[in-house]
Amino acid sequence: MISGAQLRDAVISASNCLVKEKQNVDALNVFPVPDGDTGTNMSMTLQNAAREVARLGDDCTATQVADVTAAAVLRGARGNSGVITSLLFRGFSKGLKGKETASGADLALALTIGVEEAYKAVMKPTEGTILTVSREAAAAGKALGDGSVSDVWEAICVEAEASLNRTPEILPVLKKAGVVVAGGKGFVLIIRAMQQVFEGNGMVEGDAPSAAAPQKRQSAVALADEEITFTYCTEFIVRRDPKATRQPIQLRAFLESIGDCVVVVDDEEIIKVHVHTNDPGRALHEAIEFGQFETVKVENMRIQHENAGWVEEEDTAAANAGPARVEPEEPFGFVSVAAGEGIQALFADLGCAQIVSGGQTMNPSTDDILQAIEATPAKVVYVLPNNKNIILAAEQAVPLADRKVHVLPTRTIPQGISAMLAFDPDADEKTNLLGMTRAADNVSTGQVTFAARDSSYDGKAIKKGDMLALDNGKVAFTEADPATAIAKLAKNIVKDRKQAGKTTEFMTLLYGEGMTETDAEAAAEAIRAKISADIDVTVVDGGQPVYYYILSVE
């Protein structure tokens, strides 16, 4: 059996190991485009859990550690690999529910539940990925039945490594590149680092954390004093006690009797509450009957109003606090993920209430997206991830939000812009979802970036530093300079659209960091020389990192 303290240390050990090895895991990424990368995302996801469980004392139970870990990785998940990692650990919360210690069979069951959750979350699971490695490892552990923790976990580790080594035979792209799947490698590192603790050999030591640089953040409060009936904005999350017999609807009824603006969101594990009241103590006293508090925040809205206005905050804690929650008063609102001042300003002009800074190389966490959703003053919020590696993290925020949320699966910035342009404020919710999705699907996206590493992709030899032309996310060819690449790419996209029966009427060329307006105009002229003169080409300063040019073709 392992104790709660051992499980706590195992989570910290796994996090420390990934921090040390993240660059090696990143290097396994066969796609040569610079991105957030698997190791980095998995590492940042687990670090969130390690920080939380480190606060638990040595008398903690296995279920407490599993619950704290599950909540932390859920909110800290970044990128597809981070989300899948979070789901695997959330299985521990269910599999170890109510247990003070954990046996080998308990751990195998917990991992099995996590695998099942991960498969459910991915719309089209691909075998030969971290999903396969974790599934086959869990099956090996479960096959030992009531074996010792040492035997079961060793079986899990051995099968995970064997499964990892088989991934190139499942995914040809891995075989061509001569690597194993990056997410699977990260998973193996995690469970081996946990095994080190289970075997009594101590944790993988972590590096000394560096001080975070202070950041500036602007915030505002827009409540009028005469509108404040109840003084205290009270928010908390309760970790549900499985023995509690009362239901969240009863808590909601009580809160409505002592305040207003009541929002109660619950699932099997937590109850999330927001209420305005003059007696936050009574609200907390009632809520404690449902379980243990995970977080509590009480703010005096009258004082907030007195200090209203735009202020700059220098301290790190405030900088990391995120946007403040607002009441859902408008019928609809939008959250977009984007990088680059020009692109962010464009989304703001199109009506996005909140813009999460992120994209390629900087995947925001589920919690980042959740905070943006709850800072949008709308009853229905549409989220545009604008990157294929952010969609899954955005979807994890949906059940946590205190308002209705739709995640549109926009994979590029042009898709997000077209979806916003297609929104009709006079149409109903279903019609807009359909119209925005169709508009996004009708856009073709071209991107020019650089190769972050030597690679062989789809039979093409790619050298570090080559200009990469991406046709709707796929490497099309390499070129010597960005202008030549974008002009050739534009011609190819127009040709492909014509063959697919799609017309092309206009293009928008977004130029990024390091490119001047003169550079962009020259690139636009090169595009015009390659395509029909009837197609309008507009140049916009996007300011985006990573991509020299992003081309929207409609």
C-alpha positions as CSV (number, residue, x, y, z in Angstrom):
1,M,0.0,0.0,0.0
2,I,1.1,3.6,-0.6
3,S,0.2,6.5,1.7
4,G,-1.2,9.8,0.7
5,A,2.2,11.4,1.4
6,Q,3.8,9.0,-1.0
7,L,1.3,9.7,-3.7
8,R,1.8,13.4,-3.1
9,D,5.6,13.0,-3.5
10,A,5.1,10.9,-6.6
11,V,3.1,13.7,-8.3
12,I,5.9,16.2,-7.4
13,S,8.5,13.8,-8.6
14,A,6.7,13.4,-11.9
15,S,6.5,17.2,-12.3
16,N,10.2,17.7,-11.5
17,C,11.1,15.0,-14.0
18,L,9.1,16.5,-16.8
19,V,10.6,20.0,-16.1
20,K,14.1,18.4,-16.5
21,E,13.2,16.4,-19.6
22,K,10.8,18.7,-21.4
23,Q,13.2,19.8,-24.1
24,N,14.1,16.1,-24.9
25,V,10.4,15.4,-25.2
26,D,9.9,18.5,-27.3
27,A,12.6,17.3,-29.7
28,L,10.6,14.2,-30.5
29,N,8.0,16.4,-32.2
30,V,8.1,15.3,-35.9
31,F,6.4,18.4,-37.1
32,P,9.2,21.0,-37.8
33,V,7.1,24.1,-37.1
34,P,7.9,25.9,-33.9
35,D,5.1,25.3,-31.4
36,G,4.1,24.9,-27.7
37,D,5.4,21.4,-27.9
38,T,4.4,18.3,-26.0
39,G,7.0,18.3,-23.2
40,T,6.5,21.9,-22.4
41,N,2.7,21.6,-22.2
42,M,2.8,18.4,-20.2
43,S,5.3,19.9,-17.8
44,M,3.3,23.1,-17.3
45,T,0.2,21.1,-16.7
46,L,1.8,18.9,-14.0
47,Q,3.6,21.9,-12.3
48,N,0.2,23.3,-11.5
49,A,-0.6,20.1,-9.6
50,A,2.8,19.9,-7.9
51,R,2.4,23.4,-6.5
52,E,-1.0,22.5,-5.0
53,V,-0.2,19.1,-3.5
54,A,3.0,20.5,-2.0
55,R,0.8,22.3,0.5
56,L,-0.6,19.0,1.9
57,G,0.9,17.7,5.1
58,D,2.3,14.2,5.7
59,D,-1.1,13.1,7.2
60,C,-2.9,13.6,3.9
61,T,-4.8,10.7,2.4
62,A,-4.6,9.2,-1.0
63,T,-8.0,10.5,-1.9
64,Q,-7.1,14.0,-0.8
65,V,-4.0,14.0,-3.0
66,A,-5.8,12.6,-5.9
67,D,-8.6,15.2,-5.6
68,V,-6.2,18.2,-5.3
69,T,-4.2,16.9,-8.3
70,A,-7.3,16.4,-10.4
71,A,-8.6,19.9,-9.7
72,A,-5.2,21.5,-10.4
73,V,-4.4,19.6,-13.7
74,L,-7.9,20.3,-14.9
75,R,-7.4,24.0,-14.6
76,G,-3.8,24.0,-15.6
77,A,-4.0,21.8,-18.7
78,R,-2.3,23.3,-21.8
79,G,-2.3,21.9,-25.3
80,N,-3.7,18.5,-26.3
81,S,-1.0,16.6,-24.6
82,G,-1.6,18.6,-21.4
83,V,-5.3,18.0,-21.5
84,I,-4.8,14.2,-22.0
85,T,-2.3,14.2,-19.1
86,S,-4.9,16.0,-16.9
87,L,-7.6,13.5,-17.8
88,L,-5.3,10.6,-16.8
89,F,-4.7,12.1,-13.4
90,R,-8.4,12.9,-13.0
91,G,-9.0,9.2,-13.2
92,F,-7.0,8.9,-9.9
93,S,-9.5,11.1,-8.2
94,K,-12.3,8.7,-9.1
95,G,-10.4,5.5,-8.7
96,L,-9.0,6.4,-5.3
97,K,-12.2,8.1,-4.0
98,G,-12.5,7.8,-0.2
99,K,-9.3,5.8,0.2
100,E,-6.7,6.6,2.8
101,T,-4.1,4.5,1.1
102,A,-3.8,2.8,-2.3
103,S,-3.1,-0.7,-3.3
104,G,-1.7,-1.9,-6.6
105,A,-5.1,-2.8,-7.8
106,D,-6.4,0.7,-6.8
107,L,-3.7,2.3,-8.9
108,A,-4.3,0.2,-11.9
109,L,-8.1,0.9,-11.7
110,A,-7.4,4.6,-11.3
111,L,-5.2,4.7,-14.4
112,T,-7.8,2.7,-16.3
113,I,-10.5,5.2,-15.5
114,G,-8.2,8.0,-16.5
115,V,-7.5,6.3,-19.9
116,E,-11.3,5.9,-20.4
117,E,-11.8,9.6,-19.7
118,A,-9.1,10.6,-22.1
119,Y,-10.5,8.5,-24.9
120,K,-14.0,10.1,-24.4
121,A,-12.6,13.6,-24.6
122,V,-10.9,13.1,-28.0
123,M,-13.4,13.2,-30.8
124,K,-11.2,11.0,-33.2
125,P,-8.7,9.2,-31.1
126,T,-5.5,8.4,-33.0
127,E,-3.7,5.2,-32.1
128,G,0.1,5.3,-31.7
129,T,-0.2,8.3,-29.4
130,I,-0.1,8.8,-25.6
131,L,-3.6,7.3,-25.6
132,T,-2.3,4.0,-26.9
133,V,0.7,3.9,-24.5
134,S,-1.4,4.7,-21.4
135,R,-4.2,2.3,-22.4
136,E,-1.8,-0.7,-22.9
137,A,0.1,0.2,-19.7
138,A,-3.2,0.4,-17.7
139,A,-4.3,-3.0,-19.1
140,A,-1.0,-4.6,-18.0
141,G,-1.4,-3.3,-14.5
142,K,-5.0,-4.4,-14.2
143,A,-4.0,-7.9,-15.4
144,L,-2.0,-8.4,-12.2
145,G,-5.2,-8.2,-10.1
146,D,-4.2,-7.9,-6.4
147,G,-0.5,-7.7,-7.0
148,S,1.7,-5.5,-4.8
149,V,2.1,-1.8,-5.7
150,S,5.7,-2.6,-6.7
151,D,4.7,-5.4,-9.1
152,V,1.7,-3.6,-10.5
153,W,3.5,-0.3,-11.2
154,E,6.5,-2.1,-12.6
155,A,4.2,-3.9,-15.0
156,I,2.6,-0.6,-16.0
157,C,6.0,1.0,-16.6
158,V,7.4,-2.0,-18.6
159,E,4.4,-2.2,-20.8
160,A,4.3,1.6,-21.3
161,E,7.9,1.5,-22.5
162,A,7.2,-1.5,-24.8
163,S,4.1,0.3,-26.2
164,L,6.1,3.5,-26.7
165,N,8.7,1.6,-28.8
166,R,5.9,0.2,-30.9
167,T,4.4,3.6,-31.8
168,P,6.6,4.0,-35.0
169,E,5.0,0.9,-36.4
170,I,1.6,2.4,-35.9
171,L,2.3,5.9,-37.1
172,P,4.4,5.9,-40.3
173,V,5.3,9.6,-39.8
174,L,7.2,8.6,-36.6
175,K,9.0,5.8,-38.4
176,K,10.2,8.1,-41.2
177,A,11.5,10.6,-38.6
178,G,13.1,7.8,-36.5
179,V,11.4,8.8,-33.3
180,V,8.8,7.6,-30.8
181,V,5.6,9.6,-30.0
182,A,6.4,12.6,-27.8
183,G,3.3,12.3,-25.6
184,G,3.9,8.7,-24.9
185,K,7.5,9.5,-23.9
186,G,6.3,12.1,-21.5
187,F,3.9,9.6,-20.0
188,V,6.7,7.1,-19.5
189,L,8.8,9.7,-17.8
190,I,5.9,10.5,-15.5
191,I,5.2,7.0,-14.3
192,R,8.9,6.1,-13.9
193,A,9.4,9.2,-11.7
194,M,6.4,8.2,-9.7
195,Q,7.8,4.6,-9.4
196,Q,10.9,6.1,-7.9
197,V,8.9,7.3,-4.9
198,F,6.8,4.2,-4.7
199,E,10.0,2.1,-4.4
200,G,11.2,4.3,-1.5
201,N,14.0,5.9,-3.5
202,G,12.9,9.5,-3.0
203,M,11.7,12.1,-5.4
204,V,13.3,13.3,-8.6
205,E,14.8,16.5,-7.4
206,G,13.5,19.8,-8.9
207,D,15.5,22.8,-10.1
208,A,15.4,25.9,-8.1
209,P,12.5,28.1,-9.3
210,S,13.4,31.4,-10.9
211,A,11.6,34.5,-9.7
212,A,8.8,35.5,-12.1
213,A,9.2,38.9,-13.6
214,P,6.5,41.4,-12.4
215,Q,3.9,42.0,-15.1
216,K,1.4,44.8,-15.6
217,R,-2.3,44.1,-15.8
218,Q,-5.2,46.5,-16.2
219,S,-8.5,45.9,-14.4
220,A,-11.7,47.8,-14.0
221,V,-14.9,47.7,-11.9
222,A,-18.1,49.1,-13.5
223,L,-20.8,48.8,-10.9
224,A,-22.8,51.8,-9.9
225,D,-23.1,52.3,-6.2
226,E,-26.9,52.6,-6.3
227,E,-27.1,49.2,-8.0
228,I,-25.3,47.4,-5.2
229,T,-28.0,45.8,-3.0
230,F,-25.8,43.1,-1.5
231,T,-22.3,44.2,-0.5
232,Y,-20.1,41.1,-0.7
233,C,-19.3,39.2,-3.9
234,T,-18.7,35.7,-2.6
235,E,-17.2,32.9,-4.6
236,F,-16.0,29.5,-3.6
237,I,-15.4,25.9,-4.8
238,V,-16.4,23.0,-2.6
239,R,-14.8,19.6,-3.0
240,R,-17.8,17.4,-2.6
241,D,-18.1,14.9,0.2
242,P,-19.3,11.6,-1.2
243,K,-21.1,10.9,2.1
244,A,-23.1,14.2,1.9
245,T,-26.8,13.5,1.3
246,R,-27.9,17.0,0.5
247,Q,-28.0,18.1,-3.2
248,P,-26.5,21.3,-4.8
249,I,-30.0,22.5,-5.7
250,Q,-30.7,22.9,-1.9
251,L,-27.6,25.0,-1.6
252,R,-28.8,27.2,-4.4
253,A,-32.2,27.6,-2.8
254,F,-30.6,28.8,0.5
255,L,-28.3,31.2,-1.3
256,E,-31.2,32.8,-3.2
257,S,-32.8,33.4,0.2
258,I,-29.8,35.5,1.4
259,G,-28.6,37.2,-1.8
260,D,-28.8,37.5,-5.5
261,C,-26.8,36.8,-8.7
262,V,-26.6,33.2,-7.5
263,V,-24.7,30.8,-9.8
264,V,-24.2,27.1,-8.7
265,V,-22.4,24.8,-11.0
266,D,-21.6,21.2,-10.0
267,D,-20.3,17.9,-11.2
268,E,-19.4,14.7,-9.5
269,E,-16.3,16.2,-7.8
270,I,-16.9,19.9,-7.1
271,I,-19.6,22.6,-6.5
272,K,-18.7,26.0,-7.8
273,V,-20.6,29.0,-6.3
274,H,-21.0,32.7,-6.9
275,V,-23.4,34.8,-4.9
276,H,-23.9,38.5,-3.8
277,T,-24.9,38.7,-0.2
278,N,-24.7,40.8,2.9
279,D,-23.7,37.8,5.0
280,P,-20.9,35.7,3.4
281,G,-20.4,33.8,6.7
282,R,-23.9,32.3,6.4
283,A,-23.2,31.2,2.8
284,L,-19.9,29.5,3.8
285,H,-21.5,27.9,6.9
286,E,-24.2,26.3,4.7
287,A,-21.7,25.2,2.0
288,I,-19.4,23.4,4.5
289,E,-22.2,20.8,4.8
290,F,-21.4,19.7,1.3
291,G,-17.7,19.0,1.6
292,Q,-14.3,20.8,2.0
293,F,-13.5,24.2,0.6
294,E,-11.0,24.3,-2.2
295,T,-11.0,28.0,-2.7
296,V,-12.8,31.0,-1.1
297,K,-12.9,34.6,-2.2
298,V,-15.0,37.4,-0.7
299,E,-14.8,40.9,-2.1
300,N,-16.5,44.1,-0.9
301,M,-18.2,45.6,-4.0
302,R,-18.8,49.0,-2.5
303,I,-15.0,49.4,-1.9
304,Q,-14.4,48.1,-5.4
305,H,-16.8,50.8,-6.7
306,E,-15.0,53.5,-4.7
307,N,-11.7,52.4,-6.3
308,A,-13.2,52.0,-9.8
309,G,-11.3,53.0,-12.8
310,W,-8.3,51.7,-14.7
311,V,-5.4,50.8,-12.5
312,E,-2.0,49.2,-13.1
313,E,-0.8,46.4,-10.8
314,E,2.9,45.6,-10.6
315,D,2.9,42.7,-8.2
316,T,3.2,39.2,-9.6
317,A,0.1,37.9,-7.7
318,A,-2.1,40.5,-9.2
319,A,-0.6,40.0,-12.6
320,N,-1.5,36.3,-12.5
321,A,-5.0,36.9,-11.1
322,G,-6.6,37.0,-14.6
323,P,-9.6,39.1,-15.6
324,A,-12.4,39.6,-13.0
325,R,-15.6,37.8,-13.3
326,V,-18.6,39.8,-14.4
327,E,-22.3,39.1,-14.4
328,P,-23.8,37.5,-17.6
329,E,-26.1,40.3,-18.6
330,E,-25.8,40.4,-22.4
331,P,-27.4,37.7,-24.6
332,F,-24.1,36.7,-26.2
333,G,-20.4,37.4,-26.1
334,F,-17.1,36.2,-27.5
335,V,-13.7,35.0,-26.3
336,S,-10.8,34.6,-28.8
337,V,-7.3,33.3,-28.4
338,A,-4.8,35.3,-30.4
339,A,-1.2,36.6,-30.4
340,G,0.0,39.8,-31.9
341,E,-1.2,43.3,-31.2
342,G,-2.7,43.8,-34.7
343,I,-4.6,40.5,-34.6
344,Q,-5.8,41.0,-31.1
345,A,-7.1,44.5,-32.0
346,L,-8.8,43.0,-35.0
347,F,-10.7,40.5,-32.8
348,A,-11.6,43.3,-30.4
349,D,-13.0,45.4,-33.2
350,L,-15.1,42.5,-34.3
351,G,-16.7,42.3,-30.8
352,C,-14.6,39.9,-28.7
353,A,-15.0,41.0,-25.1
354,Q,-12.0,39.0,-23.9
355,I,-8.9,38.0,-25.9
356,V,-6.6,35.4,-24.4
357,S,-3.0,35.9,-25.4
358,G,-1.7,32.7,-26.9
359,G,-1.4,30.5,-29.9
360,Q,1.6,28.7,-31.4
361,T,4.4,28.3,-28.9
362,M,2.2,29.6,-26.1
363,N,-0.9,27.5,-25.5
364,P,-3.1,29.0,-22.7
365,S,-4.4,26.8,-20.0
366,T,-8.0,25.7,-19.4
367,D,-8.1,28.1,-16.5
368,D,-6.9,31.0,-18.6
369,I,-9.8,30.4,-21.0
370,L,-12.3,29.8,-18.2
371,Q,-11.4,33.1,-16.6
372,A,-11.9,34.9,-19.9
373,I,-15.3,33.2,-20.3
374,E,-16.4,34.4,-16.9
375,A,-15.1,37.9,-17.6
376,T,-17.4,38.1,-20.6
377,P,-20.7,39.8,-19.7
378,A,-22.8,37.3,-21.6
379,K,-25.2,34.5,-21.0
380,V,-23.9,32.6,-24.0
381,V,-20.2,32.8,-24.8
382,Y,-18.6,31.6,-28.0
383,V,-15.0,30.6,-27.7
384,L,-12.7,30.7,-30.7
385,P,-9.4,28.8,-30.0
386,N,-7.9,29.6,-33.4
387,N,-5.3,26.8,-33.0
388,K,-5.8,23.1,-33.2
389,N,-3.7,22.5,-30.1
390,I,-6.0,24.8,-28.0
391,I,-9.4,23.4,-28.9
392,L,-9.3,20.5,-26.4
393,A,-8.2,22.8,-23.5
394,A,-11.1,25.2,-24.4
395,E,-13.6,22.3,-24.4
396,Q,-12.5,21.4,-20.8
397,A,-13.6,24.8,-19.6
398,V,-17.2,24.3,-20.8
399,P,-18.5,22.3,-17.8
400,L,-16.6,24.5,-15.4
401,A,-18.1,27.8,-16.6
402,D,-21.0,29.5,-14.8
403,R,-22.7,30.3,-18.2
404,K,-23.4,28.6,-21.4
405,V,-20.4,28.1,-23.6
406,H,-19.9,27.0,-27.2
407,V,-16.4,26.2,-28.5
408,L,-16.1,26.6,-32.2
409,P,-13.3,24.4,-33.5
410,T,-11.4,27.2,-35.3
411,R,-7.9,26.0,-36.1
412,T,-6.4,29.2,-37.5
413,I,-6.7,32.9,-37.1
414,P,-8.4,33.4,-40.5
415,Q,-11.0,30.8,-39.5
416,G,-11.7,32.7,-36.3
417,I,-12.0,36.1,-38.1
418,S,-14.4,34.6,-40.6
419,A,-16.5,33.0,-37.9
420,M,-16.8,36.4,-36.1
421,L,-17.8,38.1,-39.4
422,A,-20.5,35.5,-39.9
423,F,-22.2,36.1,-36.6
424,D,-25.7,37.5,-36.9
425,P,-27.0,39.2,-33.7
426,D,-30.6,38.8,-34.9
427,A,-30.3,35.0,-35.5
428,D,-30.8,32.4,-32.9
429,E,-28.1,30.4,-31.1
430,K,-28.3,27.3,-33.3
431,T,-28.4,29.3,-36.6
432,N,-25.3,31.2,-35.5
433,L,-23.4,28.1,-34.6
434,L,-24.1,26.6,-37.9
435,G,-23.3,29.8,-39.8
436,M,-20.1,30.6,-38.0
437,T,-18.9,27.0,-38.4
438,R,-19.6,27.0,-42.1
439,A,-17.8,30.4,-42.5
440,A,-14.8,29.0,-40.8
441,D,-14.8,25.9,-43.0
442,N,-14.9,28.0,-46.1
443,V,-11.7,29.8,-45.4
444,S,-8.3,28.6,-46.6
445,T,-5.3,29.5,-44.6
446,G,-1.7,29.9,-45.7
447,Q,1.2,30.4,-43.3
448,V,4.9,31.0,-43.7
449,T,7.2,30.3,-40.8
450,F,10.6,28.8,-40.2
451,A,11.7,25.2,-39.5
452,A,12.6,24.9,-35.8
453,R,14.7,21.7,-36.4
454,D,16.0,19.4,-39.0
455,S,13.3,17.0,-40.1
456,S,11.9,14.8,-42.7
457,Y,8.2,15.4,-43.2
458,D,6.0,13.7,-45.7
459,G,9.0,12.7,-47.7
460,K,10.5,16.2,-47.7
461,A,14.0,16.9,-46.2
462,I,13.7,20.0,-44.1
463,K,16.7,21.9,-42.6
464,K,16.5,24.1,-39.5
465,G,15.9,27.7,-40.6
466,D,14.2,26.8,-43.9
467,M,11.1,28.9,-44.8
468,L,8.1,26.6,-44.4
469,A,4.9,27.1,-46.4
470,L,1.9,25.6,-44.7
471,D,-1.3,25.0,-46.7
472,N,-4.1,24.7,-44.2
473,G,-1.7,23.5,-41.5
474,K,0.2,21.0,-43.7
475,V,3.8,21.5,-44.9
476,A,3.5,22.2,-48.6
477,F,7.0,23.2,-49.5
478,T,10.1,25.1,-48.4
479,E,11.5,28.3,-49.9
480,A,14.5,30.6,-49.5
481,D,12.5,33.7,-48.4
482,P,9.1,34.5,-47.0
483,A,7.8,36.7,-49.9
484,T,8.5,34.0,-52.5
485,A,6.9,31.4,-50.2
486,I,3.7,33.3,-49.6
487,A,3.2,34.1,-53.3
488,K,3.6,30.5,-54.4
489,L,1.4,29.4,-51.5
490,A,-1.3,31.8,-52.6
491,K,-1.3,30.4,-56.1
492,N,-1.5,26.8,-54.9
493,I,-4.4,27.6,-52.5
494,V,-6.4,29.4,-55.2
495,K,-5.9,26.4,-57.5
496,D,-6.9,23.9,-54.8
497,R,-10.1,25.9,-54.1
498,K,-11.0,26.0,-57.7
499,Q,-10.7,22.3,-58.0
500,A,-12.9,21.9,-54.9
501,G,-15.6,24.1,-56.5
502,K,-14.9,27.1,-54.3
503,T,-14.5,30.6,-55.6
504,T,-11.8,33.1,-54.4
505,E,-12.8,36.7,-54.2
506,F,-10.3,38.3,-51.7
507,M,-7.3,37.7,-49.6
508,T,-6.0,39.2,-46.4
509,L,-2.3,39.2,-45.7
510,L,-1.3,39.5,-42.0
511,Y,2.3,40.3,-41.6
512,G,4.1,39.4,-38.3
513,E,7.0,40.4,-36.1
514,G,10.2,41.3,-37.9
515,M,8.4,42.1,-41.2
516,T,7.8,45.7,-42.2
517,E,4.9,47.2,-44.1
518,T,7.3,47.6,-47.1
519,D,8.1,43.9,-46.9
520,A,4.4,43.0,-46.8
521,E,3.4,45.3,-49.7
522,A,6.2,43.6,-51.8
523,A,4.8,40.2,-50.8
524,A,1.3,41.3,-51.8
525,E,2.5,42.5,-55.2
526,A,4.2,39.1,-55.6
527,I,0.9,37.4,-54.8
528,R,-1.0,39.6,-57.3
529,A,1.5,38.7,-60.0
530,K,0.7,35.0,-59.4
531,I,-3.1,35.1,-59.2
532,S,-6.0,36.7,-61.0
533,A,-6.2,40.5,-60.9
534,D,-9.8,40.2,-59.9
535,I,-8.9,38.9,-56.5
536,D,-8.4,41.8,-54.0
537,V,-5.4,41.5,-51.6
538,T,-5.5,43.5,-48.4
539,V,-2.4,44.0,-46.2
540,V,-2.8,44.2,-42.4
541,D,-0.2,44.5,-39.6
542,G,-0.9,41.5,-37.5
543,G,2.2,41.7,-35.3
544,Q,2.0,37.9,-34.7
545,P,5.0,36.0,-33.5
546,V,6.2,32.8,-35.2
547,Y,4.6,33.4,-38.5
548,Y,6.1,35.8,-41.0
549,Y,2.8,35.8,-42.9
550,I,-0.7,34.5,-42.4
551,L,-2.9,34.5,-45.5
552,S,-6.7,34.3,-45.4
553,V,-8.2,33.2,-48.6
554,E,-12.0,33.4,-49.2
